[in-house]
Amino acid sequence: MNDKLNASPHLFIAFRYLLGRAREGGRYLRGAAAGIAVSLVPIIVTLIVADGMIRGITDRYLELGTGHIRVYDFLRKGFDDVKPLVKVKDGVRGAWAERDGMAVITGKKGKSGATIRAVEESFWQDPGASKFLTVVGGQAEIAADNEALLGEALAQAIGAEVGDTVRLMTVRVTEDGRNIPRMTPFKVKGVVSAGYRELDALWCIVSYNAGQRIFADGLSSSFLMVKIMNPYKDSDAFADDLFPLLGPGYGAYTWKELQKTQYSSYESTRQILIFIMALIVMVAAVNVSSATAMLALERQRDIAVLKAGGASPASICRIFVSGAFLTGVVGAVVGISVGLLVGVSINQIIGALETILNLFTGIFNGDKVKILNPSYYLETIPVVVDWLAVSLIGLFTVLCSILASWLPSRKAGSLKPLEILRKY
């Protein structure tokens, strides 16, 4: 036998060990592969759910909340001159003037604080807005200045339904500088939801003209909401290009700047999850080390025969390292495949679990079970698969398996064949 076995025999022997009979040591490698697969399933599902939640929330804020870029008018010159310049710029999907402020809204069952959004009506027909805005009741159209749309949670809080009249209390400033309350009635044209309660919980949407009428200049904020083709890649460069176009007195801010704290929190949470995933993979790789050590113990006679035939310690070591490599590959492929299958079906699985749980609670007259509370989570989780992250997890799993097997593999290569053969 050659002193050095080439790569093919190494993998062939290792493959035979992996698929070998249980009493000959194959159970150890298969058990380690199963352990790796079981540990990877929740990792992949968690990654898909976390990325889906972050992307879904971010998309809703971009399309229904902050927009992609906001242009502020610090000198109160208005947007009539700059809006046409922005809309014709390459890469712009649309631009809408908006005025926001706070008010107290009163309905049949009480009153509540509300965030008043006075935005141009065409904004709600934008494809991005219409994609994420769900009409719970009525219509998502404002045809008159005395009509309003309410967020679902706000409508429930004050007992407002489509067709009801609600009253907004804002503050107006008199000529002598006094602040006095202003009561303005609005007819509820529709009840809407963004699919994320934290975003739309206090929404009261009115026409842009109505916002200009009920809000004092110093008690509200005005801006031009701009949407571009690719906000995730081009928003920073696009905002920089807008500055010379806008002129003095205007400022352009991207969605990353407007919601910096919130999105930094999302990114930190994702990094912590990835770190925990790495620890789980490393713990699972310890099983590979134990499996390699037990396999070497079971296959001592094979090691003695190979070494007696001229195999070097390095060749024996490579056989067991190859076994760990194949164990890691099999575990990673099975675990990632099952994790992806569960991850892409997570909404259906959650729906089935809710149905089963509600059957039991219905028997005992319990409250209806909702696994994902819409007050804190998205009502439907978008399926987002980060293939780069999935690939890196697979590679990291295989690498950990190889490294974990290194010491027991070297020990197997250092066994003395004569001492082993005397035992048999």
N, C-alpha and C positions, 0 to 999 in steps of 0.2 A: 504494500500500500504506500502511496506517496506520502511524504512527510507532511505535506499540506493538502488538505482537502479543498477543492474549489467551492464556489458559492452554491452550486446546484446540489451536491450531496448534503451540504449543511442544511439547506432548506428542506430537502427531501426527507432526511432523517427527522428533522424537527416536526415536519408535517405528519410523519408517521406517529411520532410521540403524541401529537395533539389529538389525532384521530384513533389512537391505539386503544386497546382494551383497558377497562377501568383498573383491573388488578395489576396491569403493567405500568401504571403511572399516568395514563391519559386523563384520568378523572381530575387530577390536580390542575392541569392546564385548562381543561374545559371549565372547571369550577372557577378558576381565576378569570377566564373570559366572560363567564356569566356574571361574576361580580362587577367587572368593568361595565358590562352592558347595563346592568341594573342601576349602577351609579350614574351613567350618562343619560338615561331617560329623563329623570327630573331636571337635569342640567339643561338639556336641549329645550324641554317644555318651558322652563323658567325663562330662558333666553328669548324664546319666541313670544311669550306672554309679555315680558318686560319691554321688549322692543316694540311690540304691537301697542301696548298701553302708551308708551312715550310718544311714538309716532302718531297715534290716533289723537292724543291730547294736543300735541304740537300742531297737527294739521287743522284742528278745530280752532285753535287760537289764531293761526295764520289766516284762515279763510273767513272766520266769523268774528274774531276779536281784534287783535292788534293790526291785522293786515300784514303785508310783507315789509313795507316801508311807510313811515309816517313823516309828513312834511308839516312842520309847525310854523305859524306866522307870529313872530315875536313882536312885530311892530303894528299888528292888527291892520295890515293893508288888504287882507282878503286874498282869496285864491282865484279870483276871476281871471287874472292875467297869467298866473303860472300854471293853472290846471290844463289849458290847451297845449302848452309847451311840454308838459309831462306826458300827456296822453299820446302824443304823436311820436314819442321817443321809442326807438327800436327796443323790443323786449318787454314793453308794458302791456299788461292785460286790461288794465282799467284804473281809473282814479276817481274817488268820490269824496266830497266834502262831508265832514261829520262834526257834530257838536255834542259833547257829553257833559252831563251834570248830575247832581243828586237831587232827589225830591222825596216827599212823603206821598204815598199813593193810598187812597181809601176806596174800599170796596164794600160789598154787602156784609162780610163777616169780620171786618176790621181794617186796620191800616198797617203799612209796612214801609220801610225805607226801600228806595228803588234807584237803580242806575238808569238814567234816561239817555237813550241813544237816539239822537236826531241825525239821521243819515239819508242821503239822497236815495230815492225809491229804487233806482235801477241797480243799486248794490245787491239787493236780495234776488235779482235775476241773474247775477254773475254765476257761472258754472261752479266755481269753488264754493260759494255760499249755498247755493241750492243743493249741492251734493251732501252737505253735512247738516243742513237745517231741516228738521222734521216738523211738519204741521200736525199738531195734536188735535186742533179743532179750528174750524173756520178757514180763513185764507191767509197766506203770508204776503198779502198785498195791501198797501196803504194808498187809497185813492183820494183821500181828503185830509186836510190838516187837523181834523178833529177825530181821527181814527188812530188806534194804537194796537201794537202787538205786545203780548205779555209772555214772559218766560213761564214754563209750566209750573215751576215751584212757586213763583210769585202769585200766579193766578190761584193756585190752591190755598196759599196763605191768606189771601184777602177774599176768597170765595167768589172770584170773578169768572164769568162764563162768556162765551161768544155772544155779542149783542148787548151785554151789560154796559152801563155807564160807570166809569171810575173817575175819580178826581185827583188831580196832581196839585200838590201844594209846593210851590217854588217861592223864591224871594225875588222881589224887584226893588230897584233902587230909585227913589224919588229924586226930583231935581235938587232938593236941598240935602241929598246924601243919606236920607233915612232908608233903612231896609224894612220893607213891609211884606207880609205874605200875599201870594197870588194863588187863587184857586182856579184851575182850568179843567173843565170836563172833557173826557175823551170816551169814545165808543170803542169797545173791544172788538177789533176786526178778526183777530185770530190768536190762538195760543200755540207757541212754538217751543221746540227743544233743540239744543245743540248736541244732545247725546252725552253731555258732561255737565252735571249739575253745578259744579263750582263756577263754570263759565257763564251760564245763563240764569242762575238762580234769582237774580234781581233785575233782569232785563225788563225794561219798558221802552219799546221802540216806537218812535213817532217820526213824522216827516221832518225834513231839514228845515222847512219854513216854520213849522210849529216850534222847533227848538230855538230858532232865532227869536221867536216872539216871546217865549216864556222864560228864557234864560237871560240874566244880566251878563254883560261882557266879563266882569271880574269874577263871576261865580260859576264859570263853566270853562271848558277847554275846547278849542277848535283846531282841527287839523285836516290835512288832505291824506286820505288812505290810498296807498298805491299798491297794486299787485303786479308782479312780474312773472315771467315764464318759469324761472327756476329759483325760488327763494332760498333753497338750501345751499346752492352753490354761488349764486350771483348777487345776493343782497348787499354785501359789503362793497363790492366794486361798483354796483349800480348807485348806491347812496353817495359814494365819492364823486361819481359823474354828475350827480344832480346839483351839487353845490354851485358850480359856476353857472349852471342853467337857471337856478332860482334867483340868484342875486342876493344883495344884503337884506337882512331882516328875516330870512328863512333858514330853518335847520332841518336836515333829513336824518332820521334815525331808523335803523333796521330793527326787525323783530327780535334779534339777539340782544340788542341793547335795551329794548323796552321791557323785556322779560328776562333779563340776565340772571337774576336770583333764582327764578323758578326753573329755568333750563339748566343752570349749574347744578341745582339740586337733583334734577333728573339724571344728569351725567354722572354725578357722584354716586347715586344709587346704583346705576348700571355698573360702574367700576367695582363697587363693593360686591355686587352679585358675581361678577366675573372672578374676583379674588376668591370668594367662597367656593365657586365652581372648581377653581384650580386646586384648592385644598382637598375637595372631595375626590378629584381625580388622583391626586397623590396618595390619598389614603387607600383608594382602590388598587393602586399600583403595588402597595405593600403585599397584597395577595399574590401578585406575580412572583415576588421574591420568595415567599413561602412555597408556592407551587413549584418553582424551579429547584429549590433545595430538596423538596420531597421527591421530585422526579429524578434528580441526580442520585438520591438514595436508593430509589427503586431500580434504576438502570445501571447500577455499579458494574454488573457483569458485562454489559455492552461497552461501558467505558474501558474496562480492562482488556476486552478483545480488541477494540480499536487501537488502544495504545500499544498492545503487544504486536499489532500489525504495522506499527510505525507512525500512528497518528501523534501529532505533537500536542502538548497541553493547550496551545492556542487554538488548535482545530477543535478539540473537545469543548473548549470555552465557547467557540463560535456556534457550535451546534445548539447549546442551551440558550445562548443569546438569541439565536434564530427562533427557537421555540417561544421565547418571551415576545419577540417581535410579532410572530404569527398570532400569539394569544392577544396582544394588544390590538392588532388589526381586526381580528374577528370580533373582539369585544366592542371596539369602536364602531365598526360597521353595523353590528346588530343594535347596539345601544342608540346610535344616532338615527338609524332608520326608524326604530320604534318611537323615539322621541319626536322625530319629524311628523310621523303619522298621528301621534297624539296631539302635537302642537297645532297642526293645521286643522284639526277637528275639535279644537278646544271649545268653541262656541256650542257645537252640537252636544259635546259631552256635558258641559255645564247645564245646557237646557234639559238633557235627559235626567241629570241628577236632581235638578229643581222639580221636575215632574214627579219623580219617585218620592222625594221628600215631601212634596205637597200632598201626595196621596196619603202618606202616614199622618201628616198634620191635619188633613181634612177629616180623618177618622176621629181624631181627638179634639176637633174644633180649635186647632191652633192657628196662629197667624201664618199668612202665606210666606213661604221661604223664598228669599232672594239672595243667591250666593254672592253676586256682585252688586253691592249697594250703589245705586246710581248717584248717591250723594258724594261718593268718593271715587268711583271707578266709572269707566266707560260702560254704557249699556251693552255694547257689542265690541269684542276685542278684535281689532284688525290683525290679520295674519301677516307678520313681517318676518321673513327668514333672512338673517344676515349670513350669507353663504361663506364670507371670509371668516367670520367668528366661528362658524360650525367647522370649517376646515381646520382652523387653528386648534380648536378643541380636540379634533381627531388626531392631529399631528402631536399635540402635547401628550395625549393619552398614550400613543405608541412610544414616544420618547421616554416617558416616565416608566413604562413597562420594561424597556430595554435597560435603563439605568438601574431599576430595582433588581434586575436579574444579574447584574454584573458581578457582584461578590459571590453569590452561590455558584455562578457559572465558572468563575476562576477557581473556586474551591474544587469543583468537579474536575477541572482540567489538571489539578495538582495531585489527584489521587494516584497512588502507586499500584500498577497492575498486578504485581506479584502478590502483594498482600490481599488483594481482592480475590484473585484466582484461588488462593489457598483456602478461602472460605467456602468455595463451591466445589 
